[in-house]
Amino acid sequence: MSTLTVEAGRHAVRVARAEKVLFPARRGAAEVTKADLAAYYRDIAPYALPQLKDRPLMLEIHPDGIDGQRFMQKNVPGHYPDWIKRVQLPKEGGTVTHVLADSPDTLVYLAGQGCTTLHRWQSRADRPRQPDRMVFDLDPAGDAFAPVRRAAQWLGELLDELALPWAPMTSGSRGLHLTVPLDRRADVDEVRDFAREVADTLVARHPGELTTEPRKSARGRRLFVDVLRNGYAQTAVAPWSVRALPGAPVAAPITRDALDDPGLSPRRWTVENALDHARNDPWDGLLPSRGHSLGPAAKRLRALG
């Protein structure tokens, strides 16, 4: 197979085995090669990089395509070029050296390594225990999406009561994520505990439809309100990342009004149409540059009883 050179950022990135099919043609969707994936990440970079800047990443790598073996990679391999930024952060019993994707050439290089999906921390590398994002992952029990949209609307109403801004995103898989910007004052454990209290309040309002039970066997048909991604070193799929699923769906930011659309689906956007969607800037005005403090929101939450 041939090697393709892709101009991106400050470097010409060599993509080996460029014709390698990572996403086979299936269910009416065209095949996606490694060259296609690299081109997508090059083109989506202006929209993806602001959501990735300075954030430690976990990489989901499928070197032989989505039907082959999967690797979840945290430590940066030794063969990665020196111009790729990285950060060493503590973990229990040692440290981990994570990739930082701050440039288009880094995104293209990672695609060339077979990296389909970028999973990001909710904090930045300089203050890893002070998140500037809080994420709620709405994970349905089945494939029906109407309950997910409804749960997102309920959660959005609760966040509005707490005077917290929020922005929705299709996961590219089955559910929705709601993201809340924070001011980096609260410790990660405080953020995780607050997110759990919000989830518990939401479930108490809709006990027949929602649950915070982590065990799938105990959820029944209820939708799981997952706040576990707010712990230290935990990750959530990054906006505009490609998911390792047939058709190469993308985790796509959406407007709040999109939650009212019965035609919305978690895999509506793919590598073929996500760029046009990104140009419409669906999160315009939803995530202010200055995050919010949890203190006032916590007082409002307690007042709700």
C-alpha positions as CSV (number, residue, x, y, z in Angstrom):
1,M,0.0,0.0,0.0
2,S,1.1,3.5,-0.7
3,T,2.2,6.3,1.7
4,L,0.3,9.6,1.5
5,T,1.7,12.9,2.5
6,V,-0.8,15.3,4.1
7,E,0.0,19.0,4.6
8,A,-1.5,20.1,7.9
9,G,-0.3,22.8,10.3
10,R,3.4,23.1,10.4
11,H,4.3,19.6,9.1
12,A,3.8,17.4,6.1
13,V,2.5,14.2,7.8
14,R,3.2,10.8,6.2
15,V,0.2,8.4,6.4
16,A,1.3,4.9,5.7
17,R,-1.0,2.3,4.2
18,A,-3.3,5.2,3.1
19,E,-5.6,2.9,1.2
20,K,-6.3,0.7,4.2
21,V,-10.0,0.4,4.8
22,L,-10.8,1.3,8.4
23,F,-14.6,1.4,8.0
24,P,-15.9,-1.2,5.5
25,A,-18.8,-0.3,3.3
26,R,-21.9,-1.4,5.2
27,R,-25.7,-0.6,5.4
28,G,-25.5,1.9,2.5
29,A,-22.5,3.8,3.9
30,A,-19.4,4.1,1.8
31,E,-16.1,2.7,3.0
32,V,-13.7,5.0,4.9
33,T,-10.0,4.5,4.4
34,K,-7.1,5.8,6.5
35,A,-6.6,8.6,4.0
36,D,-10.2,9.6,4.4
37,L,-9.9,9.6,8.1
38,A,-6.8,11.7,8.0
39,A,-8.5,14.2,5.6
40,Y,-11.5,14.4,7.9
41,Y,-9.4,15.3,10.9
42,R,-7.4,17.8,8.9
43,D,-10.5,19.5,7.7
44,I,-12.4,19.4,11.1
45,A,-9.3,20.7,13.0
46,P,-10.5,24.4,13.2
47,Y,-13.6,23.2,15.1
48,A,-12.1,20.3,17.0
49,L,-8.9,21.8,18.3
50,P,-10.6,24.5,20.6
51,Q,-12.4,21.5,22.3
52,L,-9.1,19.6,22.6
53,K,-6.5,22.3,23.5
54,D,-4.3,21.4,26.5
55,R,-6.5,18.4,27.4
56,P,-4.9,15.0,28.1
57,L,-6.2,12.4,25.7
58,M,-6.9,8.7,25.6
59,L,-6.6,7.3,22.1
60,E,-8.9,4.6,20.7
61,I,-6.8,2.9,18.0
62,H,-8.0,0.4,15.4
63,P,-4.8,-0.3,13.2
64,D,-6.6,-2.9,11.1
65,G,-10.0,-1.2,11.0
66,I,-13.1,-1.3,13.2
67,D,-13.5,-5.0,12.7
68,G,-10.0,-5.7,14.0
69,Q,-8.3,-5.4,17.4
70,R,-8.9,-2.3,19.5
71,F,-6.3,-0.5,21.7
72,M,-7.1,2.1,24.3
73,Q,-3.8,4.0,24.5
74,K,-2.9,6.5,27.3
75,N,0.9,6.4,27.3
76,V,2.6,8.1,24.2
77,P,4.6,5.5,22.3
78,G,8.3,6.2,21.9
79,H,8.1,6.4,18.1
80,Y,5.8,9.4,18.1
81,P,7.6,12.5,16.7
82,D,9.0,15.1,19.0
83,W,6.7,17.8,17.7
84,I,3.7,16.1,19.2
85,K,2.9,17.7,22.5
86,R,2.6,15.5,25.6
87,V,2.2,15.9,29.3
88,Q,3.1,13.6,32.2
89,L,0.5,13.3,34.9
90,P,0.3,11.3,38.1
91,K,-1.7,8.1,38.5
92,E,-1.9,5.7,41.4
93,G,1.6,4.1,41.6
94,G,3.2,6.1,38.9
95,T,2.7,8.5,36.0
96,V,1.1,8.5,32.5
97,T,2.4,10.5,29.5
98,H,-0.6,11.7,27.5
99,V,-0.9,13.2,24.0
100,L,-2.0,16.8,23.7
101,A,-3.7,17.4,20.4
102,D,-3.1,21.2,19.9
103,S,-2.5,21.3,16.1
104,P,-3.9,20.0,12.8
105,D,-0.8,18.0,12.1
106,T,-1.2,16.1,15.4
107,L,-4.7,15.1,14.4
108,V,-3.6,13.9,11.0
109,Y,-0.7,12.0,12.5
110,L,-3.0,10.2,15.0
111,A,-5.3,9.3,12.2
112,G,-2.4,7.8,10.4
113,Q,-1.7,5.6,13.4
114,G,-5.3,4.2,13.1
115,C,-6.7,6.4,15.9
116,T,-10.4,6.7,15.2
117,T,-11.6,8.4,18.4
118,L,-10.2,10.9,20.8
119,H,-11.4,10.7,24.4
120,R,-10.6,13.8,26.5
121,W,-10.2,14.7,30.1
122,Q,-12.6,17.3,31.6
123,S,-9.6,19.3,32.9
124,R,-6.6,20.8,31.3
125,A,-3.0,19.6,31.7
126,D,-1.8,22.6,33.8
127,R,-4.4,21.9,36.5
128,P,-5.5,18.3,36.1
129,R,-7.5,18.3,39.3
130,Q,-9.6,21.4,38.5
131,P,-12.0,20.6,35.7
132,D,-13.4,23.2,33.4
133,R,-16.0,20.8,32.1
134,M,-18.7,18.7,33.7
135,V,-20.3,16.0,31.6
136,F,-23.5,14.1,31.8
137,D,-23.7,11.0,29.6
138,L,-27.2,9.8,28.8
139,D,-26.9,6.1,28.0
140,P,-30.2,4.4,26.9
141,A,-31.1,0.8,27.6
142,G,-32.1,0.2,24.0
143,D,-31.8,1.8,20.6
144,A,-34.8,4.1,20.8
145,F,-33.7,7.7,20.8
146,A,-36.8,9.5,21.9
147,P,-36.2,8.6,25.6
148,V,-32.7,10.1,25.2
149,R,-34.0,13.4,23.8
150,R,-36.6,13.5,26.5
151,A,-34.0,12.9,29.3
152,A,-31.7,15.6,27.8
153,Q,-34.6,18.0,27.9
154,W,-35.4,17.1,31.6
155,L,-31.7,17.5,32.5
156,G,-31.4,20.8,30.6
157,E,-34.4,22.1,32.5
158,L,-32.8,21.2,35.8
159,L,-29.5,22.8,34.8
160,D,-31.4,25.9,33.9
161,E,-33.0,25.9,37.4
162,L,-29.4,25.8,38.8
163,A,-28.4,28.7,36.5
164,L,-25.7,26.6,34.8
165,P,-25.1,26.9,31.1
166,W,-25.1,23.7,29.1
167,A,-24.6,22.4,25.6
168,P,-25.8,19.1,24.1
169,M,-23.8,16.7,21.8
170,T,-24.8,13.5,20.0
171,S,-22.4,10.8,21.2
172,G,-22.0,9.2,17.7
173,S,-23.0,5.9,19.4
174,R,-26.4,5.6,21.1
175,G,-26.8,8.5,23.5
176,L,-26.3,12.2,24.2
177,H,-23.8,14.2,26.3
178,L,-24.6,17.5,28.1
179,T,-21.5,19.6,28.9
180,V,-21.4,22.3,31.5
181,P,-18.5,24.9,31.6
182,L,-16.8,25.4,35.0
183,D,-14.5,28.0,36.4
184,R,-11.7,25.6,37.5
185,R,-12.1,26.4,41.2
186,A,-13.7,23.2,42.3
187,D,-11.6,20.0,42.8
188,V,-12.4,17.0,40.6
189,D,-13.9,15.1,43.5
190,E,-16.2,18.0,44.3
191,V,-17.3,18.2,40.7
192,R,-18.0,14.5,40.5
193,D,-20.0,14.6,43.7
194,F,-22.0,17.6,42.6
195,A,-22.7,15.9,39.2
196,R,-23.9,12.8,41.2
197,E,-26.3,15.0,43.3
198,V,-27.7,16.6,40.1
199,A,-28.2,13.1,38.6
200,D,-29.9,11.9,41.8
201,T,-32.2,14.8,41.8
202,L,-33.1,14.2,38.2
203,V,-33.7,10.5,38.8
204,A,-35.9,11.3,41.8
205,R,-38.1,13.4,39.5
206,H,-38.4,10.6,36.9
207,P,-37.7,7.3,38.7
208,G,-39.5,5.1,36.2
209,E,-37.5,6.4,33.2
210,L,-34.0,7.2,34.7
211,T,-31.4,5.6,36.9
212,T,-27.9,6.2,38.3
213,E,-27.4,2.4,38.8
214,P,-24.0,1.5,37.2
215,R,-24.9,-2.2,36.9
216,K,-26.6,-2.9,33.6
217,S,-28.4,-5.9,35.1
218,A,-30.2,-3.6,37.6
219,R,-31.3,-0.8,35.2
220,G,-34.1,-2.6,33.5
221,R,-35.4,-0.4,30.7
222,R,-34.4,2.8,32.4
223,L,-31.9,5.2,30.9
224,F,-28.6,5.5,32.7
225,V,-27.5,9.0,33.8
226,D,-23.8,8.5,33.9
227,V,-21.6,11.0,35.8
228,L,-18.6,8.7,36.2
229,R,-16.7,10.5,33.5
230,N,-16.2,13.4,35.9
231,G,-13.6,11.5,38.1
232,Y,-9.9,12.1,38.0
233,A,-8.3,10.8,34.8
234,Q,-11.7,9.7,33.4
235,T,-12.5,10.7,29.8
236,A,-15.4,11.3,27.5
237,V,-15.5,11.3,23.8
238,A,-14.3,14.6,22.4
239,P,-16.5,16.8,20.2
240,W,-16.1,16.0,16.4
241,S,-14.4,12.7,17.1
242,V,-15.2,9.7,14.9
243,R,-16.7,6.7,16.5
244,A,-15.5,3.2,15.6
245,L,-18.9,2.1,14.3
246,P,-20.3,1.3,10.8
247,G,-20.6,4.4,8.7
248,A,-18.0,6.4,10.7
249,P,-20.4,8.5,12.8
250,V,-19.2,11.6,14.6
251,A,-19.8,12.9,18.1
252,A,-21.5,16.1,17.0
253,P,-22.3,19.3,19.0
254,I,-25.9,20.3,18.5
255,T,-28.2,23.2,19.4
256,R,-30.6,23.0,22.3
257,D,-33.5,23.3,19.8
258,A,-32.3,20.1,18.0
259,L,-33.5,18.2,21.0
260,D,-37.1,18.9,19.9
261,D,-36.4,17.3,16.5
262,P,-37.9,13.8,16.3
263,G,-35.6,13.1,13.4
264,L,-32.5,13.6,15.5
265,S,-30.4,10.4,15.9
266,P,-27.0,9.8,17.7
267,R,-25.4,8.9,14.4
268,R,-26.9,11.6,12.2
269,W,-23.5,13.1,11.4
270,T,-20.6,11.2,9.9
271,V,-17.2,11.9,8.3
272,E,-19.2,12.7,5.1
273,N,-21.4,15.5,6.5
274,A,-20.0,16.6,9.9
275,L,-17.9,19.4,8.4
276,D,-20.9,21.2,7.0
277,H,-22.6,20.9,10.3
278,A,-19.6,22.2,12.2
279,R,-19.5,25.3,10.0
280,N,-23.0,26.3,11.4
281,D,-21.3,26.5,14.9
282,P,-24.1,24.7,16.8
283,W,-22.5,25.6,20.2
284,D,-22.4,29.4,19.4
285,G,-23.3,31.1,22.7
286,L,-23.9,27.9,24.7
287,L,-20.4,27.6,26.3
288,P,-19.3,31.0,27.6
289,S,-15.5,31.6,27.7
290,R,-15.8,32.0,31.5
291,G,-17.0,28.9,33.3
292,H,-19.4,29.0,36.2
293,S,-18.8,28.3,39.9
294,L,-20.5,25.4,41.5
295,G,-21.0,27.2,44.8
296,P,-24.2,29.1,43.9
297,A,-25.5,26.1,41.9
298,A,-25.0,23.8,44.9
299,K,-27.0,26.2,47.1
300,R,-29.8,26.2,44.5
301,L,-29.7,22.4,44.3
302,R,-30.1,22.1,48.1
303,A,-33.0,24.6,48.0
304,L,-34.8,22.3,45.6
305,G,-35.0,19.7,48.4
